[in-house]
Amino acid sequence: MSLTAWIACYAIDSAFCYWVVWRGGADWMEGWRALPLIGWWATRWNTEQIRLYMLLVWVAHSLWFVAGLVSPGLRW
C-alpha cells in the first residue's frame, strides 16, 4: 500500500472513531446498529462500553499506523 493510501485509510478510521467517541456516534449505534459497524457482541453494549471499545481500537490503530510509517511491510 502506498504511503498516501495508508494515511488516507488512517484519516478515515480516525474520523469514524472520533465520531463514535466524542460526537455522539455511540449513542446512535447503541443496540442493533452496532452489529454491522462493530460486531455481534456489541449489540448488548451501552453507550459507554461502545465508546471505550472504539477508544481502545483507535489507540491500537494509531500504534499500527506509526509502525506502518516506519516499516512499509506492515501496511496491508
Residue pairs with C-beta under 8 A, 6 or more apart in sequence:
1 9
1 75
1 76
3 69
3 72
6 65
6 68
6 69
6 75
10 61
10 62
10 65
13 58
13 61
14 58
14 61
14 62
16 25
17 54
17 55
17 57
17 58
17 61
19 25
20 26
20 29
20 50
20 51
20 54
21 51
21 54
21 55
21 58
25 54
26 47
26 48
26 50
26 51
26 54
27 47
29 37
29 38
29 42
29 50
30 45
30 46
30 47
30 50
31 43
32 43
34 42
34 43
34 45
34 50
35 42
35 43
38 50
38 53
38 54
42 49
42 50
42 53
45 53
64 74
67 74
68 74
68 75
